[in-house]
Amino acid sequence: MEQSRRGQIIDMLKQDPLTLKGLAKLLEVPLKVVEDDLRHIEKSVAPAFKLRQMPPECEQCGFVFRHRTRYTRPSRCPKCKSEHISDGTMQLVAD
Ligand SMILES: [Zn+2]
């Protein structure tokens, strides 16, 4: 049987940190689908694993977007208004 997409995401995130965009590209599905999968995955892998997110950063002023509740990249920096924001990465780590 073919492995489910969520199973694939779990395997990939256990191996390497990836961006939301990177996951969507690898799986050839829209970002929204990956976001939805991640929400389910976070619950299903707990408490053995947790999704560790490296926050996006403003490439202009270095502002770090901590405490994000979404997986997507913010569109603009609240501090300097730059739209050059790096993608945050995520990885599944044993808790
Ligand atoms: Zn900034």
PDB file of the backbone (N, CA, C, O) and the ligand in Angstrom, with CONECT records:
HET     ZN  A 101       1
ATOM      1  N   MET A   1       0.839  -1.200   0.000  1.00  0.00           N
ATOM      2  CA  MET A   1       0.000   0.000   0.000  1.00  0.00           C
ATOM      3  C   MET A   1       0.872   1.247   0.000  1.00  0.00           C
ATOM      4  O   MET A   1       1.922   1.288   0.642  1.00  0.00           O
ATOM      5  N   GLU A   2       0.431   2.241  -0.714  1.00  0.00           N
ATOM      6  CA  GLU A   2       1.185   3.482  -0.780  1.00  0.00           C
ATOM      7  C   GLU A   2       1.089   4.220   0.555  1.00  0.00           C
ATOM      8  O   GLU A   2       0.039   4.256   1.196  1.00  0.00           O
ATOM      9  N   GLN A   3       2.192   4.790   0.940  1.00  0.00           N
ATOM     10  CA  GLN A   3       2.205   5.506   2.215  1.00  0.00           C
ATOM     11  C   GLN A   3       1.367   6.779   2.111  1.00  0.00           C
ATOM     12  O   GLN A   3       1.390   7.475   1.096  1.00  0.00           O
ATOM     13  N   SER A   4       0.635   7.063   3.171  1.00  0.00           N
ATOM     14  CA  SER A   4      -0.207   8.256   3.146  1.00  0.00           C
ATOM     15  C   SER A   4       0.659   9.510   3.115  1.00  0.00           C
ATOM     16  O   SER A   4       1.823   9.493   3.517  1.00  0.00           O
ATOM     17  N   ARG A   5       0.068  10.592   2.630  1.00  0.00           N
ATOM     18  CA  ARG A   5       0.808  11.843   2.553  1.00  0.00           C
ATOM     19  C   ARG A   5       1.267  12.300   3.938  1.00  0.00           C
ATOM     20  O   ARG A   5       2.383  12.793   4.101  1.00  0.00           O
ATOM     21  N   ARG A   6       0.405  12.133   4.917  1.00  0.00           N
ATOM     22  CA  ARG A   6       0.811  12.558   6.264  1.00  0.00           C
ATOM     23  C   ARG A   6       1.975  11.726   6.784  1.00  0.00           C
ATOM     24  O   ARG A   6       2.864  12.226   7.473  1.00  0.00           O
ATOM     25  N   GLY A   7       1.947  10.445   6.435  1.00  0.00           N
ATOM     26  CA  GLY A   7       3.060   9.569   6.811  1.00  0.00           C
ATOM     27  C   GLY A   7       4.362  10.022   6.163  1.00  0.00           C
ATOM     28  O   GLY A   7       5.425  10.002   6.782  1.00  0.00           O
ATOM     29  N   GLN A   8       4.253  10.428   4.910  1.00  0.00           N
ATOM     30  CA  GLN A   8       5.429  10.919   4.187  1.00  0.00           C
ATOM     31  C   GLN A   8       5.974  12.187   4.829  1.00  0.00           C
ATOM     32  O   GLN A   8       7.184  12.345   4.992  1.00  0.00           O
ATOM     33  N   ILE A   9       5.068  13.085   5.191  1.00  0.00           N
ATOM     34  CA  ILE A   9       5.484  14.348   5.817  1.00  0.00           C
ATOM     35  C   ILE A   9       6.210  14.050   7.130  1.00  0.00           C
ATOM     36  O   ILE A   9       7.252  14.637   7.422  1.00  0.00           O
ATOM     37  N   ILE A  10       5.654  13.143   7.904  1.00  0.00           N
ATOM     38  CA  ILE A  10       6.273  12.786   9.186  1.00  0.00           C
ATOM     39  C   ILE A  10       7.687  12.258   8.949  1.00  0.00           C
ATOM     40  O   ILE A  10       8.624  12.671   9.632  1.00  0.00           O
ATOM     41  N   ASP A  11       7.844  11.355   7.994  1.00  0.00           N
ATOM     42  CA  ASP A  11       9.174  10.809   7.706  1.00  0.00           C
ATOM     43  C   ASP A  11      10.155  11.887   7.267  1.00  0.00           C
ATOM     44  O   ASP A  11      11.307  11.910   7.700  1.00  0.00           O
ATOM     45  N   MET A  12       9.682  12.778   6.403  1.00  0.00           N
ATOM     46  CA  MET A  12      10.572  13.829   5.897  1.00  0.00           C
ATOM     47  C   MET A  12      11.000  14.783   6.999  1.00  0.00           C
ATOM     48  O   MET A  12      12.159  15.192   7.072  1.00  0.00           O
ATOM     49  N   LEU A  13      10.041  15.133   7.860  1.00  0.00           N
ATOM     50  CA  LEU A  13      10.359  16.106   8.918  1.00  0.00           C
ATOM     51  C   LEU A  13      11.191  15.499  10.040  1.00  0.00           C
ATOM     52  O   LEU A  13      11.800  16.225  10.825  1.00  0.00           O
ATOM     53  N   LYS A  14      11.219  14.182  10.119  1.00  0.00           N
ATOM     54  CA  LYS A  14      12.088  13.554  11.110  1.00  0.00           C
ATOM     55  C   LYS A  14      13.538  13.573  10.628  1.00  0.00           C
ATOM     56  O   LYS A  14      14.475  13.537  11.426  1.00  0.00           O
ATOM     57  N   GLN A  15      13.701  13.632   9.294  1.00  0.00           N
ATOM     58  CA  GLN A  15      15.053  13.596   8.732  1.00  0.00           C
ATOM     59  C   GLN A  15      15.695  14.970   8.607  1.00  0.00           C
ATOM     60  O   GLN A  15      16.848  15.169   8.989  1.00  0.00           O
ATOM     61  N   ASP A  16      14.933  15.915   8.066  1.00  0.00           N
ATOM     62  CA  ASP A  16      15.501  17.227   7.770  1.00  0.00           C
ATOM     63  C   ASP A  16      14.537  18.335   8.109  1.00  0.00           C
ATOM     64  O   ASP A  16      13.323  18.153   8.029  1.00  0.00           O
ATOM     65  N   PRO A  17      15.069  19.493   8.490  1.00  0.00           N
ATOM     66  CA  PRO A  17      14.188  20.651   8.631  1.00  0.00           C
ATOM     67  C   PRO A  17      13.739  21.102   7.246  1.00  0.00           C
ATOM     68  O   PRO A  17      14.539  21.151   6.312  1.00  0.00           O
ATOM     69  N   LEU A  18      12.473  21.426   7.121  1.00  0.00           N
ATOM     70  CA  LEU A  18      11.934  21.860   5.831  1.00  0.00           C
ATOM     71  C   LEU A  18      11.042  23.064   6.012  1.00  0.00           C
ATOM     72  O   LEU A  18      10.502  23.300   7.093  1.00  0.00           O
ATOM     73  N   THR A  19      10.890  23.823   4.941  1.00  0.00           N
ATOM     74  CA  THR A  19       9.943  24.932   4.965  1.00  0.00           C
ATOM     75  C   THR A  19       8.588  24.409   4.496  1.00  0.00           C
ATOM     76  O   THR A  19       8.486  23.344   3.887  1.00  0.00           O
ATOM     77  N   LEU A  20       7.561  25.186   4.795  1.00  0.00           N
ATOM     78  CA  LEU A  20       6.215  24.823   4.340  1.00  0.00           C
ATOM     79  C   LEU A  20       6.199  24.728   2.805  1.00  0.00           C
ATOM     80  O   LEU A  20       5.627  23.806   2.225  1.00  0.00           O
ATOM     81  N   LYS A  21       6.841  25.705   2.182  1.00  0.00           N
ATOM     82  CA  LYS A  21       6.917  25.725   0.722  1.00  0.00           C
ATOM     83  C   LYS A  21       7.639  24.489   0.185  1.00  0.00           C
ATOM     84  O   LYS A  21       7.228  23.887  -0.807  1.00  0.00           O
ATOM     85  N   GLY A  22       8.727  24.131   0.869  1.00  0.00           N
ATOM     86  CA  GLY A  22       9.501  22.971   0.455  1.00  0.00           C
ATOM     87  C   GLY A  22       8.668  21.698   0.503  1.00  0.00           C
ATOM     88  O   GLY A  22       8.720  20.873  -0.408  1.00  0.00           O
ATOM     89  N   LEU A  23       7.903  21.550   1.574  1.00  0.00           N
ATOM     90  CA  LEU A  23       7.031  20.379   1.712  1.00  0.00           C
ATOM     91  C   LEU A  23       5.985  20.343   0.607  1.00  0.00           C
ATOM     92  O   LEU A  23       5.748  19.304  -0.008  1.00  0.00           O
ATOM     93  N   ALA A  24       5.366  21.493   0.366  1.00  0.00           N
ATOM     94  CA  ALA A  24       4.314  21.561  -0.648  1.00  0.00           C
ATOM     95  C   ALA A  24       4.871  21.196  -2.021  1.00  0.00           C
ATOM     96  O   ALA A  24       4.203  20.542  -2.822  1.00  0.00           O
ATOM     97  N   LYS A  25       6.097  21.626  -2.278  1.00  0.00           N
ATOM     98  CA  LYS A  25       6.733  21.366  -3.566  1.00  0.00           C
ATOM     99  C   LYS A  25       7.057  19.874  -3.705  1.00  0.00           C
ATOM    100  O   LYS A  25       6.795  19.261  -4.740  1.00  0.00           O
ATOM    101  N   LEU A  26       7.627  19.310  -2.650  1.00  0.00           N
ATOM    102  CA  LEU A  26       7.985  17.893  -2.688  1.00  0.00           C
ATOM    103  C   LEU A  26       6.761  17.000  -2.867  1.00  0.00           C
ATOM    104  O   LEU A  26       6.812  15.978  -3.552  1.00  0.00           O
ATOM    105  N   LEU A  27       5.667  17.406  -2.240  1.00  0.00           N
ATOM    106  CA  LEU A  27       4.464  16.568  -2.273  1.00  0.00           C
ATOM    107  C   LEU A  27       3.518  16.944  -3.414  1.00  0.00           C
ATOM    108  O   LEU A  27       2.533  16.256  -3.682  1.00  0.00           O
ATOM    109  N   GLU A  28       3.849  18.064  -4.082  1.00  0.00           N
ATOM    110  CA  GLU A  28       3.011  18.555  -5.179  1.00  0.00           C
ATOM    111  C   GLU A  28       1.556  18.782  -4.762  1.00  0.00           C
ATOM    112  O   GLU A  28       0.620  18.370  -5.446  1.00  0.00           O
ATOM    113  N   VAL A  29       1.404  19.441  -3.631  1.00  0.00           N
ATOM    114  CA  VAL A  29       0.075  19.835  -3.153  1.00  0.00           C
ATOM    115  C   VAL A  29       0.129  21.307  -2.740  1.00  0.00           C
ATOM    116  O   VAL A  29       1.209  21.838  -2.481  1.00  0.00           O
ATOM    117  N   PRO A  30      -1.036  21.970  -2.676  1.00  0.00           N
ATOM    118  CA  PRO A  30      -1.050  23.387  -2.260  1.00  0.00           C
ATOM    119  C   PRO A  30      -0.602  23.570  -0.805  1.00  0.00           C
ATOM    120  O   PRO A  30      -0.708  22.655   0.011  1.00  0.00           O
ATOM    121  N   LEU A  31      -0.100  24.775  -0.500  1.00  0.00           N
ATOM    122  CA  LEU A  31       0.333  25.091   0.863  1.00  0.00           C
ATOM    123  C   LEU A  31      -0.761  24.804   1.882  1.00  0.00           C
ATOM    124  O   LEU A  31      -0.493  24.284   2.966  1.00  0.00           O
ATOM    125  N   LYS A  32      -1.982  25.142   1.529  1.00  0.00           N
ATOM    126  CA  LYS A  32      -3.118  24.959   2.444  1.00  0.00           C
ATOM    127  C   LYS A  32      -3.254  23.501   2.898  1.00  0.00           C
ATOM    128  O   LYS A  32      -3.571  23.218   4.054  1.00  0.00           O
ATOM    129  N   VAL A  33      -3.010  22.598   1.965  1.00  0.00           N
ATOM    130  CA  VAL A  33      -3.124  21.172   2.271  1.00  0.00           C
ATOM    131  C   VAL A  33      -2.048  20.763   3.276  1.00  0.00           C
ATOM    132  O   VAL A  33      -2.302  20.009   4.215  1.00  0.00           O
ATOM    133  N   VAL A  34      -0.842  21.281   3.052  1.00  0.00           N
ATOM    134  CA  VAL A  34       0.255  20.950   3.970  1.00  0.00           C
ATOM    135  C   VAL A  34      -0.007  21.542   5.359  1.00  0.00           C
ATOM    136  O   VAL A  34       0.245  20.897   6.376  1.00  0.00           O
ATOM    137  N   GLU A  35      -0.516  22.781   5.385  1.00  0.00           N
ATOM    138  CA  GLU A  35      -0.850  23.406   6.667  1.00  0.00           C
ATOM    139  C   GLU A  35      -1.837  22.543   7.453  1.00  0.00           C
ATOM    140  O   GLU A  35      -1.680  22.313   8.652  1.00  0.00           O
ATOM    141  N   ASP A  36      -2.846  22.081   6.741  1.00  0.00           N
ATOM    142  CA  ASP A  36      -3.870  21.259   7.367  1.00  0.00           C
ATOM    143  C   ASP A  36      -3.272  19.943   7.881  1.00  0.00           C
ATOM    144  O   ASP A  36      -3.557  19.508   8.997  1.00  0.00           O
ATOM    145  N   ASP A  37      -2.439  19.324   7.042  1.00  0.00           N
ATOM    146  CA  ASP A  37      -1.762  18.089   7.459  1.00  0.00           C
ATOM    147  C   ASP A  37      -0.922  18.321   8.711  1.00  0.00           C
ATOM    148  O   ASP A  37      -0.926  17.501   9.629  1.00  0.00           O
ATOM    149  N   LEU A  38      -0.206  19.436   8.746  1.00  0.00           N
ATOM    150  CA  LEU A  38       0.684  19.707   9.875  1.00  0.00           C
ATOM    151  C   LEU A  38      -0.087  19.840  11.183  1.00  0.00           C
ATOM    152  O   LEU A  38       0.358  19.383  12.236  1.00  0.00           O
ATOM    153  N   ARG A  39      -1.252  20.474  11.092  1.00  0.00           N
ATOM    154  CA  ARG A  39      -2.073  20.608  12.294  1.00  0.00           C
ATOM    155  C   ARG A  39      -2.435  19.224  12.851  1.00  0.00           C
ATOM    156  O   ARG A  39      -2.389  18.994  14.059  1.00  0.00           O
ATOM    157  N   HIS A  40      -2.794  18.313  11.945  1.00  0.00           N
ATOM    158  CA  HIS A  40      -3.142  16.961  12.374  1.00  0.00           C
ATOM    159  C   HIS A  40      -1.914  16.211  12.883  1.00  0.00           C
ATOM    160  O   HIS A  40      -1.962  15.508  13.892  1.00  0.00           O
ATOM    161  N   ILE A  41      -0.817  16.383  12.156  1.00  0.00           N
ATOM    162  CA  ILE A  41       0.420  15.681  12.514  1.00  0.00           C
ATOM    163  C   ILE A  41       0.897  16.088  13.904  1.00  0.00           C
ATOM    164  O   ILE A  41       1.298  15.242  14.703  1.00  0.00           O
ATOM    165  N   GLU A  42       0.850  17.389  14.186  1.00  0.00           N
ATOM    166  CA  GLU A  42       1.291  17.868  15.495  1.00  0.00           C
ATOM    167  C   GLU A  42       0.572  17.139  16.624  1.00  0.00           C
ATOM    168  O   GLU A  42       1.169  16.800  17.646  1.00  0.00           O
ATOM    169  N   LYS A  43      -0.707  16.908  16.419  1.00  0.00           N
ATOM    170  CA  LYS A  43      -1.486  16.212  17.445  1.00  0.00           C
ATOM    171  C   LYS A  43      -1.179  14.726  17.461  1.00  0.00           C
ATOM    172  O   LYS A  43      -1.050  14.117  18.524  1.00  0.00           O
ATOM    173  N   SER A  44      -1.062  14.140  16.257  1.00  0.00           N
ATOM    174  CA  SER A  44      -0.927  12.691  16.206  1.00  0.00           C
ATOM    175  C   SER A  44       0.435  12.182  16.658  1.00  0.00           C
ATOM    176  O   SER A  44       0.537  11.044  17.115  1.00  0.00           O
ATOM    177  N   VAL A  45       1.478  12.991  16.545  1.00  0.00           N
ATOM    178  CA  VAL A  45       2.807  12.514  16.948  1.00  0.00           C
ATOM    179  C   VAL A  45       3.114  12.794  18.418  1.00  0.00           C
ATOM    180  O   VAL A  45       4.054  12.231  18.979  1.00  0.00           O
ATOM    181  N   ALA A  46       2.318  13.667  19.040  1.00  0.00           N
ATOM    182  CA  ALA A  46       2.529  13.987  20.450  1.00  0.00           C
ATOM    183  C   ALA A  46       2.125  12.774  21.297  1.00  0.00           C
ATOM    184  O   ALA A  46       1.232  12.039  20.874  1.00  0.00           O
ATOM    185  N   PRO A  47       2.722  12.521  22.459  1.00  0.00           N
ATOM    186  CA  PRO A  47       3.784  13.333  23.051  1.00  0.00           C
ATOM    187  C   PRO A  47       5.192  12.844  22.697  1.00  0.00           C
ATOM    188  O   PRO A  47       6.173  13.404  23.187  1.00  0.00           O
ATOM    189  N   ALA A  48       5.307  11.817  21.861  1.00  0.00           N
ATOM    190  CA  ALA A  48       6.643  11.282  21.555  1.00  0.00           C
ATOM    191  C   ALA A  48       7.491  12.277  20.759  1.00  0.00           C
ATOM    192  O   ALA A  48       8.689  12.434  20.994  1.00  0.00           O
ATOM    193  N   PHE A  49       6.829  12.943  19.809  1.00  0.00           N
ATOM    194  CA  PHE A  49       7.540  13.914  18.983  1.00  0.00           C
ATOM    195  C   PHE A  49       6.833  15.248  19.045  1.00  0.00           C
ATOM    196  O   PHE A  49       5.635  15.334  19.316  1.00  0.00           O
ATOM    197  N   LYS A  50       7.609  16.287  18.787  1.00  0.00           N
ATOM    198  CA  LYS A  50       6.944  17.584  18.624  1.00  0.00           C
ATOM    199  C   LYS A  50       7.522  18.326  17.430  1.00  0.00           C
ATOM    200  O   LYS A  50       8.666  18.118  17.027  1.00  0.00           O
ATOM    201  N   LEU A  51       6.690  19.193  16.885  1.00  0.00           N
ATOM    202  CA  LEU A  51       7.094  19.977  15.732  1.00  0.00           C
ATOM    203  C   LEU A  51       7.864  21.188  16.233  1.00  0.00           C
ATOM    204  O   LEU A  51       7.309  22.075  16.882  1.00  0.00           O
ATOM    205  N   ARG A  52       9.153  21.208  15.919  1.00  0.00           N
ATOM    206  CA  ARG A  52       9.953  22.353  16.328  1.00  0.00           C
ATOM    207  C   ARG A  52      10.055  23.316  15.158  1.00  0.00           C
ATOM    208  O   ARG A  52      10.507  22.955  14.071  1.00  0.00           O
ATOM    209  N   GLN A  53       9.629  24.541  15.401  1.00  0.00           N
ATOM    210  CA  GLN A  53       9.659  25.540  14.340  1.00  0.00           C
ATOM    211  C   GLN A  53      10.789  26.534  14.549  1.00  0.00           C
ATOM    212  O   GLN A  53      10.933  27.118  15.623  1.00  0.00           O
ATOM    213  N   MET A  54      11.583  26.716  13.512  1.00  0.00           N
ATOM    214  CA  MET A  54      12.579  27.785  13.514  1.00  0.00           C
ATOM    215  C   MET A  54      11.882  28.971  12.875  1.00  0.00           C
ATOM    216  O   MET A  54      11.497  28.917  11.707  1.00  0.00           O
ATOM    217  N   PRO A  55      11.718  30.047  13.640  1.00  0.00           N
ATOM    218  CA  PRO A  55      10.863  31.143  13.161  1.00  0.00           C
ATOM    219  C   PRO A  55      11.429  31.866  11.944  1.00  0.00           C
ATOM    220  O   PRO A  55      12.644  31.925  11.752  1.00  0.00           O
ATOM    221  N   PRO A  56      10.526  32.418  11.118  1.00  0.00           N
ATOM    222  CA  PRO A  56      10.958  33.259  10.002  1.00  0.00           C
ATOM    223  C   PRO A  56      11.652  34.514  10.539  1.00  0.00           C
ATOM    224  O   PRO A  56      11.417  34.926  11.675  1.00  0.00           O
ATOM    225  N   GLU A  57      12.499  35.107   9.716  1.00  0.00           N
ATOM    226  CA  GLU A  57      13.217  36.314  10.116  1.00  0.00           C
ATOM    227  C   GLU A  57      13.163  37.355   9.024  1.00  0.00           C
ATOM    228  O   GLU A  57      13.154  37.032   7.836  1.00  0.00           O
ATOM    229  N   CYS A  58      13.125  38.617   9.442  1.00  0.00           N
ATOM    230  CA  CYS A  58      13.188  39.704   8.475  1.00  0.00           C
ATOM    231  C   CYS A  58      14.621  39.816   7.975  1.00  0.00           C
ATOM    232  O   CYS A  58      15.558  39.915   8.767  1.00  0.00           O
ATOM    233  N   GLU A  59      14.786  39.798   6.648  1.00  0.00           N
ATOM    234  CA  GLU A  59      16.138  39.851   6.093  1.00  0.00           C
ATOM    235  C   GLU A  59      16.691  41.272   6.100  1.00  0.00           C
ATOM    236  O   GLU A  59      17.885  41.488   5.896  1.00  0.00           O
ATOM    237  N   GLN A  60      15.829  42.211   6.332  1.00  0.00           N
ATOM    238  CA  GLN A  60      16.219  43.616   6.355  1.00  0.00           C
ATOM    239  C   GLN A  60      16.761  44.034   7.732  1.00  0.00           C
ATOM    240  O   GLN A  60      17.865  44.570   7.835  1.00  0.00           O
ATOM    241  N   CYS A  61      15.983  43.786   8.769  1.00  0.00           N
ATOM    242  CA  CYS A  61      16.369  44.289  10.097  1.00  0.00           C
ATOM    243  C   CYS A  61      16.628  43.178  11.110  1.00  0.00           C
ATOM    244  O   CYS A  61      17.035  43.453  12.239  1.00  0.00           O
ATOM    245  N   GLY A  62      16.400  41.938  10.721  1.00  0.00           N
ATOM    246  CA  GLY A  62      16.699  40.833  11.628  1.00  0.00           C
ATOM    247  C   GLY A  62      15.588  40.508  12.617  1.00  0.00           C
ATOM    248  O   GLY A  62      15.769  39.669  13.500  1.00  0.00           O
ATOM    249  N   PHE A  63      14.437  41.168  12.475  1.00  0.00           N
ATOM    250  CA  PHE A  63      13.316  40.882  13.362  1.00  0.00           C
ATOM    251  C   PHE A  63      12.927  39.407  13.272  1.00  0.00           C
ATOM    252  O   PHE A  63      12.779  38.866  12.176  1.00  0.00           O
ATOM    253  N   VAL A  64      12.764  38.761  14.422  1.00  0.00           N
ATOM    254  CA  VAL A  64      12.410  37.342  14.452  1.00  0.00           C
ATOM    255  C   VAL A  64      10.943  37.179  14.830  1.00  0.00           C
ATOM    256  O   VAL A  64      10.473  37.728  15.826  1.00  0.00           O
ATOM    257  N   PHE A  65      10.239  36.419  14.016  1.00  0.00           N
ATOM    258  CA  PHE A  65       8.810  36.202  14.251  1.00  0.00           C
ATOM    259  C   PHE A  65       8.595  35.049  15.223  1.00  0.00           C
ATOM    260  O   PHE A  65       8.277  33.935  14.808  1.00  0.00           O
ATOM    261  N   ARG A  66       8.764  35.305  16.483  1.00  0.00           N
ATOM    262  CA  ARG A  66       8.528  34.262  17.479  1.00  0.00           C
ATOM    263  C   ARG A  66       7.033  34.143  17.733  1.00  0.00           C
ATOM    264  O   ARG A  66       6.236  34.990  17.328  1.00  0.00           O
ATOM    265  N   HIS A  67       6.685  33.065  18.415  1.00  0.00           N
ATOM    266  CA  HIS A  67       5.298  32.848  18.835  1.00  0.00           C
ATOM    267  C   HIS A  67       4.324  32.825  17.674  1.00  0.00           C
ATOM    268  O   HIS A  67       3.206  33.329  17.780  1.00  0.00           O
ATOM    269  N   ARG A  68       4.748  32.243  16.574  1.00  0.00           N
ATOM    270  CA  ARG A  68       3.834  32.100  15.454  1.00  0.00           C
ATOM    271  C   ARG A  68       2.906  30.928  15.722  1.00  0.00           C
ATOM    272  O   ARG A  68       3.325  29.878  16.209  1.00  0.00           O
ATOM    273  N   THR A  69       1.639  31.130  15.394  1.00  0.00           N
ATOM    274  CA  THR A  69       0.726  30.007  15.540  1.00  0.00           C
ATOM    275  C   THR A  69       0.404  29.405  14.174  1.00  0.00           C
ATOM    276  O   THR A  69      -0.225  28.352  14.075  1.00  0.00           O
ATOM    277  N   ARG A  70       0.852  30.099  13.122  1.00  0.00           N
ATOM    278  CA  ARG A  70       0.623  29.569  11.785  1.00  0.00           C
ATOM    279  C   ARG A  70       1.937  29.061  11.207  1.00  0.00           C
ATOM    280  O   ARG A  70       3.019  29.393  11.691  1.00  0.00           O
ATOM    281  N   TYR A  71       1.817  28.251  10.165  1.00  0.00           N
ATOM    282  CA  TYR A  71       3.014  27.682   9.561  1.00  0.00           C
ATOM    283  C   TYR A  71       3.526  28.504   8.390  1.00  0.00           C
ATOM    284  O   TYR A  71       4.656  28.332   7.933  1.00  0.00           O
ATOM    285  N   THR A  72       2.671  29.400   7.916  1.00  0.00           N
ATOM    286  CA  THR A  72       3.039  30.172   6.734  1.00  0.00           C
ATOM    287  C   THR A  72       3.989  31.310   7.067  1.00  0.00           C
ATOM    288  O   THR A  72       4.125  31.707   8.224  1.00  0.00           O
ATOM    289  N   ARG A  73       4.629  31.817   6.055  1.00  0.00           N
ATOM    290  CA  ARG A  73       5.552  32.919   6.219  1.00  0.00           C
ATOM    291  C   ARG A  73       4.767  34.226   6.320  1.00  0.00           C
ATOM    292  O   ARG A  73       3.840  34.450   5.542  1.00  0.00           O
ATOM    293  N   PRO A  74       5.131  35.097   7.277  1.00  0.00           N
ATOM    294  CA  PRO A  74       4.446  36.396   7.353  1.00  0.00           C
ATOM    295  C   PRO A  74       4.778  37.217   6.113  1.00  0.00           C
ATOM    296  O   PRO A  74       5.845  37.046   5.524  1.00  0.00           O
ATOM    297  N   SER A  75       3.870  38.110   5.710  1.00  0.00           N
ATOM    298  CA  SER A  75       4.094  38.826   4.452  1.00  0.00           C
ATOM    299  C   SER A  75       4.967  40.062   4.629  1.00  0.00           C
ATOM    300  O   SER A  75       5.644  40.490   3.694  1.00  0.00           O
ATOM    301  N   ARG A  76       4.951  40.631   5.830  1.00  0.00           N
ATOM    302  CA  ARG A  76       5.771  41.840   5.992  1.00  0.00           C
ATOM    303  C   ARG A  76       6.205  42.013   7.450  1.00  0.00           C
ATOM    304  O   ARG A  76       5.549  41.551   8.384  1.00  0.00           O
ATOM    305  N   CYS A  77       7.328  42.692   7.598  1.00  0.00           N
ATOM    306  CA  CYS A  77       7.910  42.894   8.924  1.00  0.00           C
ATOM    307  C   CYS A  77       7.171  44.009   9.662  1.00  0.00           C
ATOM    308  O   CYS A  77       6.987  45.092   9.106  1.00  0.00           O
ATOM    309  N   PRO A  78       6.744  43.767  10.901  1.00  0.00           N
ATOM    310  CA  PRO A  78       6.017  44.809  11.649  1.00  0.00           C
ATOM    311  C   PRO A  78       6.939  45.961  12.056  1.00  0.00           C
ATOM    312  O   PRO A  78       6.472  47.056  12.369  1.00  0.00           O
ATOM    313  N   LYS A  79       8.229  45.710  12.051  1.00  0.00           N
ATOM    314  CA  LYS A  79       9.176  46.704  12.538  1.00  0.00           C
ATOM    315  C   LYS A  79       9.646  47.651  11.433  1.00  0.00           C
ATOM    316  O   LYS A  79       9.601  48.871  11.589  1.00  0.00           O
ATOM    317  N   CYS A  80      10.096  47.077  10.318  1.00  0.00           N
ATOM    318  CA  CYS A  80      10.642  47.934   9.261  1.00  0.00           C
ATOM    319  C   CYS A  80       9.818  47.885   7.977  1.00  0.00           C
ATOM    320  O   CYS A  80      10.162  48.543   6.995  1.00  0.00           O
ATOM    321  N   LYS A  81       8.733  47.108   7.977  1.00  0.00           N
ATOM    322  CA  LYS A  81       7.818  47.019   6.833  1.00  0.00           C
ATOM    323  C   LYS A  81       8.411  46.325   5.605  1.00  0.00           C
ATOM    324  O   LYS A  81       7.796  46.318   4.539  1.00  0.00           O
ATOM    325  N   SER A  82       9.581  45.752   5.750  1.00  0.00           N
ATOM    326  CA  SER A  82      10.181  45.035   4.627  1.00  0.00           C
ATOM    327  C   SER A  82       9.352  43.797   4.300  1.00  0.00           C
ATOM    328  O   SER A  82       8.733  43.200   5.181  1.00  0.00           O
ATOM    329  N   GLU A  83       9.348  43.425   3.034  1.00  0.00           N
ATOM    330  CA  GLU A  83       8.650  42.199   2.657  1.00  0.00           C
ATOM    331  C   GLU A  83       9.627  41.073   2.372  1.00  0.00           C
ATOM    332  O   GLU A  83       9.243  40.009   1.887  1.00  0.00           O
ATOM    333  N   HIS A  84      10.894  41.316   2.677  1.00  0.00           N
ATOM    334  CA  HIS A  84      11.899  40.259   2.513  1.00  0.00           C
ATOM    335  C   HIS A  84      12.003  39.463   3.806  1.00  0.00           C
ATOM    336  O   HIS A  84      12.792  39.782   4.695  1.00  0.00           O
ATOM    337  N   ILE A  85      11.198  38.435   3.883  1.00  0.00           N
ATOM    338  CA  ILE A  85      11.145  37.619   5.090  1.00  0.00           C
ATOM    339  C   ILE A  85      11.610  36.211   4.733  1.00  0.00           C
ATOM    340  O   ILE A  85      11.158  35.632   3.745  1.00  0.00           O
ATOM    341  N   SER A  86      12.500  35.674   5.527  1.00  0.00           N
ATOM    342  CA  SER A  86      12.963  34.314   5.230  1.00  0.00           C
ATOM    343  C   SER A  86      11.902  33.306   5.653  1.00  0.00           C
ATOM    344  O   SER A  86      11.112  33.571   6.559  1.00  0.00           O
ATOM    345  N   ASP A  87      11.887  32.167   5.002  1.00  0.00           N
ATOM    346  CA  ASP A  87      10.955  31.109   5.380  1.00  0.00           C
ATOM    347  C   ASP A  87      11.405  30.464   6.681  1.00  0.00           C
ATOM    348  O   ASP A  87      12.589  30.183   6.868  1.00  0.00           O
ATOM    349  N   GLY A  88      10.464  30.233   7.569  1.00  0.00           N
ATOM    350  CA  GLY A  88      10.804  29.477   8.765  1.00  0.00           C
ATOM    351  C   GLY A  88      10.874  27.997   8.398  1.00  0.00           C
ATOM    352  O   GLY A  88      10.214  27.552   7.458  1.00  0.00           O
ATOM    353  N   THR A  89      11.659  27.253   9.129  1.00  0.00           N
ATOM    354  CA  THR A  89      11.699  25.813   8.860  1.00  0.00           C
ATOM    355  C   THR A  89      11.085  25.055  10.033  1.00  0.00           C
ATOM    356  O   THR A  89      10.943  25.599  11.128  1.00  0.00           O
ATOM    357  N   MET A  90      10.732  23.825   9.799  1.00  0.00           N
ATOM    358  CA  MET A  90      10.196  22.999  10.881  1.00  0.00           C
ATOM    359  C   MET A  90      10.750  21.597  10.787  1.00  0.00           C
ATOM    360  O   MET A  90      11.168  21.145   9.721  1.00  0.00           O
ATOM    361  N   GLN A  91      10.747  20.926  11.902  1.00  0.00           N
ATOM    362  CA  GLN A  91      11.313  19.595  11.990  1.00  0.00           C
ATOM    363  C   GLN A  91      10.615  18.853  13.121  1.00  0.00           C
ATOM    364  O   GLN A  91      10.184  19.459  14.102  1.00  0.00           O
ATOM    365  N   LEU A  92      10.509  17.541  12.974  1.00  0.00           N
ATOM    366  CA  LEU A  92       9.933  16.762  14.062  1.00  0.00           C
ATOM    367  C   LEU A  92      11.073  16.240  14.929  1.00  0.00           C
ATOM    368  O   LEU A  92      11.987  15.579  14.438  1.00  0.00           O
ATOM    369  N   VAL A  93      11.007  16.539  16.203  1.00  0.00           N
ATOM    370  CA  VAL A  93      12.060  16.100  17.110  1.00  0.00           C
ATOM    371  C   VAL A  93      11.448  15.291  18.252  1.00  0.00           C
ATOM    372  O   VAL A  93      10.318  15.541  18.673  1.00  0.00           O
ATOM    373  N   ALA A  94      12.208  14.324  18.742  1.00  0.00           N
ATOM    374  CA  ALA A  94      11.751  13.525  19.861  1.00  0.00           C
ATOM    375  C   ALA A  94      11.652  14.418  21.078  1.00  0.00           C
ATOM    376  O   ALA A  94      12.564  15.195  21.359  1.00  0.00           O
ATOM    377  N   ASP A  95      10.562  14.314  21.795  1.00  0.00           N
ATOM    378  CA  ASP A  95      10.358  15.191  22.958  1.00  0.00           C
ATOM    379  C   ASP A  95      10.848  14.511  24.226  1.00  0.00           C
ATOM    380  O   ASP A  95      10.762  15.089  25.310  1.00  0.00           O
TER     381      ASP A  95
HETATM  382 ZN    ZN A 101      12.308  44.148   9.418  1.00  0.00          ZN2+
END
